[in-house]
Amino acid sequence: MIDIHSHILPGVDDGAKTVVEALDMLKMAVDQGVTTQVLTPHIHFGRFDNTKQQLTEHFLRFRDLVAAENIPITLLLGAELRIGPELMQLVQQDQIPWLGEYQGKKTFLLEFPRIDVPHGSDNLVRWLIQKNIMPIIVHPERNKSFLRNRNKLQTYIDLGCPLQVTASSLTGKFGDEAQVMALDLVAKEQVLAVASDCHNLKGRSPDLVDAYQQLHKTYGEEQAARLVISQVENVIQFNCYYDEGA
């Protein structure tokens, strides 16, 4: 399986705090059948002021350590960016660690606030698309505004934005509402990928295998494989670290 959303890179956001914790998270992912793990730290101005250069340096050091530990997993670097006007500056300065490409456009993980959808977000997404960038909207089923009004999410689906659903939402760990919405989005084939969005070893541990088993049981092997392997592989093959780590 391929996991395109995680907070395993240690010491850079609200994910893994130490190298030991990060290595244990990777080992847990490997035990579940993850063969490629994308590390996607937050870039959130005012909270996690990470830069592309800083994250790249952290990533390269961590990847070397993982290799030295003989953990059999391919590591790639991306980022989860909070929506806001700062995105325009990051694009213009080429400061986004691209996840890869989606339908010929560069892509990254785009996060909305948990409660609302900021005014003008659709116009910002349109601006990104004009710049040949198509963001992947992460965990929409955990956004209260999307939950209350599915038409708000449909705006971004109509613009062509792919969706990434959280594994724990599918298994019910984020509550009934999130689970119902996540399953519905999958059933309507509106989801590009399911990912762990893991943060630690306890409440937000790597759990992609649980979601895969749920998908396999509910929708069959082919649909499950698309969401954690084939559709995701099409995106990450354009990640700048893909060939080095493959």
C-alpha positions in Angstrom: 0.0 0.0 0.0 0.9 3.6 -0.5 0.2 6.2 2.2 0.3 9.8 0.9 -0.5 11.6 4.2 1.4 11.3 7.4 3.1 13.3 10.1 6.0 11.0 10.8 8.9 13.3 10.0 10.0 14.0 13.5 10.2 17.4 15.3 8.6 19.6 12.6 4.9 19.8 13.5 2.3 18.1 15.7 3.3 14.7 14.6 6.2 12.5 15.7 8.1 14.3 18.5 11.3 12.2 18.4 13.3 10.1 15.9 12.5 7.0 18.0 8.8 7.6 17.7 9.1 8.3 14.0 11.0 5.1 13.4 8.5 3.1 15.4 5.6 4.6 13.4 7.4 3.5 10.2 7.9 0.0 11.5 4.2 -0.1 12.3 3.3 1.0 8.8 5.6 -1.6 7.3 4.0 -4.3 9.4 0.6 -3.3 8.0 1.8 -3.6 4.4 2.8 0.0 3.5 5.6 0.0 1.0 5.7 3.7 0.2 5.2 6.4 2.9 4.9 10.0 2.0 5.9 12.4 4.7 3.7 15.4 4.6 4.4 17.9 7.4 2.2 20.9 8.0 2.9 24.2 6.4 0.6 26.5 8.4 1.6 30.1 8.8 1.7 31.3 12.4 1.6 27.7 13.7 4.0 25.6 11.7 6.2 27.9 9.8 8.1 25.2 7.9 9.9 26.1 4.7 10.6 23.9 1.7 14.3 24.0 2.3 14.0 23.2 6.0 11.7 20.2 5.4 13.9 18.9 2.6 16.9 19.0 4.9 15.0 17.2 7.7 13.7 14.7 5.1 17.1 13.8 3.7 18.6 13.2 7.1 15.7 11.1 8.2 15.7 9.0 5.0 19.4 8.2 5.5 18.6 7.1 9.1 15.8 4.9 8.0 18.1 3.3 5.4 20.7 2.8 8.1 18.1 1.1 10.2 17.2 -1.2 7.3 13.5 -0.4 7.5 12.1 -1.7 4.1 10.1 1.3 3.0 10.3 4.0 0.3 10.1 7.5 1.7 8.9 10.5 -0.3 8.4 14.2 0.8 5.3 16.3 0.4 3.4 18.7 2.7 0.0 19.5 4.0 -0.7 23.2 3.5 -3.5 25.2 5.2 -5.6 27.2 2.8 -5.0 30.9 2.9 -3.6 33.8 0.9 0.0 32.8 1.8 -0.4 30.0 -0.7 -0.1 32.5 -3.6 3.3 33.7 -2.3 4.5 30.1 -1.9 3.5 29.2 -5.4 5.2 32.3 -6.9 8.4 31.6 -5.0 8.4 27.8 -5.8 8.2 27.0 -2.1 5.8 24.1 -2.1 7.1 20.5 -1.8 5.0 19.0 -4.5 3.4 15.6 -3.8 3.5 14.9 -7.5 1.1 15.4 -10.4 -2.6 14.9 -10.9 -4.0 14.8 -14.5 -1.0 16.8 -15.8 -1.1 19.4 -13.0 1.2 19.8 -10.0 -0.5 18.8 -6.8 -0.2 19.0 -3.0 -2.3 18.3 0.0 -4.7 21.2 0.8 -6.2 21.4 4.3 -9.3 23.5 5.3 -9.9 24.5 8.9 -11.8 22.0 11.0 -14.8 24.1 11.5 -15.3 26.3 8.4 -14.4 27.1 4.8 -12.8 30.6 4.6 -14.6 33.1 2.4 -13.0 33.2 -1.1 -11.4 29.7 -0.8 -13.0 28.7 -4.1 -11.4 31.7 -5.9 -8.0 30.8 -4.4 -8.4 27.2 -5.8 -9.4 28.7 -9.2 -6.2 30.7 -9.1 -4.2 27.6 -8.4 -5.8 25.8 -11.3 -4.9 28.7 -13.6 -1.3 28.2 -12.5 -1.5 24.5 -13.5 -1.9 23.3 -9.9 -4.7 21.0 -8.8 -4.8 20.6 -5.0 -5.9 17.4 -3.3 -8.4 18.3 -0.6 -7.6 16.3 2.6 -10.1 14.8 5.1 -13.2 16.8 3.9 -15.3 14.4 5.9 -13.8 16.0 9.1 -14.7 19.5 8.2 -17.9 20.7 10.0 -18.9 23.0 7.2 -18.7 20.3 4.5 -20.6 17.9 6.8 -23.5 20.4 7.3 -23.6 21.5 3.6 -22.3 19.0 1.1 -22.8 21.6 -1.7 -19.8 23.5 -0.3 -17.6 20.5 -1.0 -19.3 19.9 -4.3 -18.0 23.3 -5.5 -14.4 21.9 -5.2 -15.3 18.6 -6.7 -16.8 20.4 -9.7 -13.6 22.4 -10.1 -11.8 19.0 -10.4 -10.2 18.8 -7.0 -9.6 15.1 -5.9 -10.3 14.1 -2.4 -8.3 12.2 0.2 -10.3 10.5 3.0 -8.8 9.6 6.4 -8.5 5.9 7.2 -9.8 6.4 10.7 -12.9 8.1 9.3 -13.8 5.0 7.4 -13.4 2.8 10.5 -15.5 5.1 12.7 -12.8 6.6 14.9 -13.8 10.1 14.0 -17.4 9.6 14.8 -20.5 8.5 12.9 -21.0 11.6 10.8 -17.5 11.5 9.4 -17.8 7.7 8.8 -21.1 8.1 6.9 -19.7 10.9 4.7 -16.4 9.1 4.1 -18.2 5.9 3.0 -20.6 7.9 0.8 -17.8 9.7 -0.9 -16.1 6.4 -1.6 -19.4 4.9 -2.9 -19.8 7.8 -5.3 -16.2 7.3 -6.5 -15.3 10.8 -5.5 -12.2 9.8 -3.6 -8.7 9.6 -5.1 -7.0 8.2 -2.0 -7.4 6.9 1.5 -4.5 7.8 3.8 -3.6 7.4 7.5 -2.9 11.0 8.4 -1.0 9.4 11.3 0.5 11.6 14.0 1.8 9.3 16.8 1.8 5.8 18.2 -1.4 6.0 20.2 -4.6 7.8 19.2 -3.4 8.7 15.7 -1.2 5.7 14.9 -0.6 4.3 11.4 -3.8 2.4 10.5 -4.1 2.2 6.8 -4.6 -1.6 6.9 -7.8 -1.2 8.9 -9.3 1.1 6.3 -8.1 -1.3 3.5 -9.9 -4.2 5.1 -13.0 -2.1 5.5 -12.9 -1.1 1.9 -12.3 -4.6 0.8 -15.2 -5.9 2.7 -17.6 -3.2 1.6 -16.6 -2.4 -2.0 -14.4 -5.3 -3.0 -10.7 -5.8 -3.7 -10.5 -3.7 -6.9 -12.0 -0.6 -5.4 -9.8 -1.0 -2.2 -6.7 -1.4 -4.3 -7.4 1.7 -6.3 -7.7 3.9 -3.2 -4.5 2.8 -1.6 -2.3 1.7 -4.5 -3.0 2.4 -8.2 -4.6 5.8 -8.2 -2.1 7.0 -5.6 0.9 5.6 -7.6 -0.2 7.7 -10.6 0.3 10.8 -8.5 3.5 10.1 -6.6 5.4 8.8 -9.7 6.1 12.5 -10.4 7.4 13.2 -6.9 11.0 14.5 -7.2 12.2 11.8 -4.8 10.4 8.9 -6.4 13.2 7.5 -8.6 15.8 7.9 -5.8 13.7 6.0 -3.3 12.2 3.4 -5.6 
